[in-house]
Amino acid sequence: MPADEVKAVFGDGRVGPMSIEPLAHAAVASATAGLWRVRIGDRSVVVKLLAHAPDSGSPNWRSGEDESHWYYWRREAEAYRSGLLDGLGGGLRAPSCHLVADRRDGAVALWLEDLRGDPASSWSVDRFHLAARHLGRAQGEFISRRPPPDEPWLSRRWLRSYLDQPLRRLTVPADPALWRRPLLAEWFPNPPIGALQAMRADRRRFLAVLDRMPTTLCHFDFHPANLFDGGHGTTAAIDWSFVGIGALGEDAGNLVPDAVLDFHVGPEELGALYDAVADGYAAGLRDAGWSGSDATVRLAMAATMAAKFAWIGPALAQAAIEGRRLLNGRPIAEALWWWAPTVAFLLDRAREARALDAQAQR
């Protein structure tokens, strides 16, 4: 680690040798060049290195140089440098940032608080309710008390850009014979081809629902892997790479399916998790002065899920049809145990979003 950065964070009076521990991180994200825990004595910090590497990582997660890019590689650094993440309020917080260091090779190092609280992967449904309430309070403040900031580096229309990436454009296998493959037939004896196609076809409708919602500051990857108990009755969210202006309900809507699709919460708890997050989020919004209805929250969350995750069913089917051994890093039979119930849940959310939208339009 550069000596000047170490000195700026730990000071001249540091005690003991320095240890550097590499931390696992998702290699699919091209702008994350490295992640380490740096420890001196009884103090530790996490160093996140950002660099623009457009040809590395997954083609679905390629960073961009322009501030308007959905994955602008410097966005998280700008968010910390601006002080925006210091004052989220409502019980939601980002890790404290000790230093944003521009390096000579063009990379940027973030020296961040080493969070010690319980990760969301260990949370109960009740703890997710509390996190959702913290999220609602924080986002409700931007809706009811102060407008979201207008910085040029904040993302805008993020979900549309996400959906334009290669993986999200998968189409539903329409031949019923393909769905008779053993793994698929076990979970889908009556293939939901029409329902999956309808959810994909209604994407514009679901996005239009979000366009009508109040705008707020969004994380856009509000996901159990990015959430920790922040201590003192708070929830801490890491990885603000996509932070920007979005709709009420987008972050809360993202949290529920991702919790199961990435193996943090069992599929048998999907319904309870949805209720807990929706209820907690609505309560938090009202804590901050928002006067909308529970139905509006459910509509926004359901529309987010139906628009954002319409590719999950096609991806699952394609993996089984092609005989892949792994799906999302797990043996495919195991992954299907998590993903197949989530597909059914998402189809229910699409139906819910249509019904609530029709009700709202009357």
N, C-alpha and C positions, 0 to 999 in steps of 0.2 A: 504494500500500500504506500502511496506517495507520502513522504515524511511531512510535507507541509499540511496535508489533509489530516493526518494523524494528530499533528500538533494542534491544529485548529479545533479538533473535536475533543481530544483528551487533555490538552494543555501541556505545559512544561513539567508539571509535577506528577507525571504518571508513575505508578508504582507497579513493578513486576514486568515480566516479558510479555510480548504481544503474541497472541495466537490468532490464526486465521483459519476459519472453518468454512469450506464451500457448502452452500446450501442447495438442495435440489430445487429446480424450477422448471416450468414447462418450456421445453425447447422449441415448441411450436411458435412462440411469440418472438418475432424477429428482432424487436428493439431491446429485449432484455439480454444483455451480453454477459451477465454474470451476477451472482448473488452470494454474499459471504457474511458470516458473523465474525466480527473483530472484537477480541476481548483483551483487555489489559487490567490485571487485578480483578476487582469485583465489578468492573464496568464492562458492558458489552453493547455494541451497536450493530445494525445490519447495513451493509453497503450494497446498494443496487446500482449496477452499471448500465447506463443506457447508451446505445449506439445505433445508428441507422445502418441496417444490413438488409437491403431489400431482396437479396437473393438467398437468404438463409431462412430457416424455419419453414413452417407449413405455408403453402400458397394461400391458405385461408386467413393467415395472420401476418401479412406483409406490411411493414411500416412504410410511412411516406414522409417526404421532406416538407411538404407544404402544410401550413398551419390549419388549412381547411380539411386535410386528409382525415378520414375516420380514425386512423391509427397514426397520428402525427407523433413521430418518435420522441420529441422533446416535451410533449404535453404534460406529463407527470412532473417533470422538472419545473416547468413554468407554473404549474399549480402550487407547488411548494414554495417557489421563489416569490410568488405574488402575495403569499399570506392567506390565500383563499381557504386553504384547508385548516388554518388555525382556528377558524371561527364558525364551524358548522353548527354547533348548538344542538339542543334537544336530546343530548345523550349519545349522539353519534360523533365520532371523531376519527381523524387520521393519525397515524403515528407521528410523534414529534419529529421534526426534521432538524438535525444539528448542522447540516452543511449541504449546500448544492455546489459542487465543484466542477467547473468546466476544465477539461483536460486538453493538453496540447494536441492530442491525436483526434480531437473533435468529439470524443465521448463525454458524457456527463455522469458524475458519481453522486448518488444521493446517500447521505449518511443519516440513517433513520433509527428511531427508537426500536429497541429489541423487545417486542411484545411478549409478555410472559403469561397472559391470561389464557383460559381454556379456548382452544380452537372450536369453531362451529361444528366440526366433525364429531365432537363429543357432547353436543348440546341436546337437551330435551326439547320437545315441542314447545313447552312453556318458555324456554329461553329464546327460541326463535320468535315467539310472540313479543317478547320484550325488545329484541333487536328490531323487529318491524315497527314497534311503537317509537323507538329512537329514530328510525329512518323517517317515519311519518312526521315526527316533530321537526326534524331538521329540514325536510323538504317543505313542510307546511309553512315554515317561516319565510321561505322564498316565495311561496304562493300568497300568503296573507299579509306579510309585514314588510318585506323588502324584495325588490325585483332581483332575479338572477343577474349576476354580473354579465357584462357585454365584452369580455376579452376576446380578441380575434383567435386565440389559440384554443378556446373551448370548442369541443365538438358540437356539431349541429346535424340534425337528421341522421343520427348515428345508426339507428336500427335499419334504415333503408340501405345504408352502405354495407352493414353487416350482412344483410340478406342478399347482397349482390355478389358475395364471394362464391367461388366455385361450388363448395360443398352444399351451400344453402339452395342451390338451383336444381338439385336432384328431382327427378320426376317419379311418380308412383308407378311401380310395375303393374301393368293393367291386365296381364294374362293370368287368370285364376290358376292355371296349371303351375305357374311359378310359385304360388303360395302354398302348393301342396308338398313342397320340400319338407322333410321331417321336422326340423326345428320350427319352421314357420307354422306348419299345420298344427303342431302341438299348442301353440299360443293363439293362433288365429284360425280356428276351424271354419269360421265364416269370415273370409278375408274382407277387411273394411276398405276395399279399394275405392268405392264411391265416396265414402266419408273422408278419406284421406285426400282424394282429388278435390273435393269440395272445400276442404280447409285450405288447401294450396290456392285454389281459384279465388277464394275470398280474402286473400292477403291484402288487397287494396282497401277492401271494406274495413278490415281490422286496423290498418294503418290510419285510415280516415277517422276512425274512432279516437285514436290517440291524438290526432291533429286537433280535435275539438277539446281536448283536456287542458286544464291549466298547465303552464310550463313551470319547471323548477330545475334546480341543479341536480344532475344525475351522475351516478357512478358508472353505470352501464356494464358492470361485471360484478354485480352484487350477488355473491356466490359463496357458499360455505368455506371454500378454500381461502377466501379473502377476508373472513370475519373471525374476530377474536373477542373474548370478554376483555374490555378495555380497563377494567378496574373502576372502583368508585361509582358503580352503577351505570357504566357506559358500555357502548359497543364500539370497537375499533375496526375500521375497514382499511385494508391495504390495497395496493395496486390501483392507482388512480389514472392509469394510462389512457382511459377513454373519457374522462370526466367532461361533462358538457351540459348543454341545455336540452332537456327532454320533457316527457309528459309525466304527470302524476300517474303513478301505478307501474311505470316501466321497470324500476328496480325491484319493487315488491313482486311483480309478475315474473321476473327472471329468477328470483331466488327459489321458488318452489320446484319447478321441474329440474333445475340444475342440481338441487340437493339430492335428487334420486338418480339422475342420469350420470352423475359423477360419483355415485356410490357413498354418499354421506348419510343419507336417511333412507331407511327401508321403504320399498314401494307400498307396503301395507299401511304406512302412515301418510300417504299422499293427501287423502281427504282431510285428515286432522291438521296436517301442516298447512294446507291451503286455508282452512278456516282460521287457524291461529295467526298466520301472517296477514290475511285480509283484515281480521278484526283488530289486531294490534296496530296495523298501519292506519286504518281508519281512525282509531282512537288517538294515535299520535298526530294525525292531521288536525283533528278537532282540538287537541291540546294547544296547537299553534294558532288556532283561530279560524280554521277553515270550516265552512258551514255546509259542505256538501253531504251527500247521502252515502250509506253503505253500498247501495246499488251502483253508484258511480265508481266507487273503488273496485268493486267486483267486475264491472264492465271493463275498466282500464286494465286490470290484471289479466282477465280472461282474454281480452283482445291482444295483449302483449304476448301471452303464451301461444295463442293460436297463430299469430303472425310469425313470431320468432322461431318456434320449434316445429313448424310444419314439415321441415326436412327430416325430422327424427324417424318417422315411420318409413319413408323411402330409404334412408340410410340403413336402418335395421334390416329391411327386406333385402336390399342389395347385398349386404354382408352375408346373409344366410344363403341367398341364391348363388353367390359366387363361391361359397364354401370356405369363407375365411375362418381362420382359427381364432382370431381376436376381434373384439369390438370394443372400442374405447379402452384398449389396454388390458382387457380381461378376456378369459376364454369365452367364446361366443355363447355357449349354453348358459354360463353364469351371467353374462351381460344381459341376455334376453330376460332372465328372471327379474332384472331391474327395469329394463327398457320397455318390454311389452306392456306391463301395466301402465307405464307412463304414457305410451301411445294412446291407450284407451282413455286415460285421464285427459290428455290434450284434446282428443276428439270431443269429450264432454265440455271442455272449456270453449271450444269453437261453437258448440251448440248454445252454450250459455251466453257467449258474447253476441251471437246473432239475436237471441231472444231479448237480452237487455238493451241492445242497440235499437231494435224495433220498438221496444217499450219507450225508450228515451226520445224517439223521433215522433211519437204520437202527440 
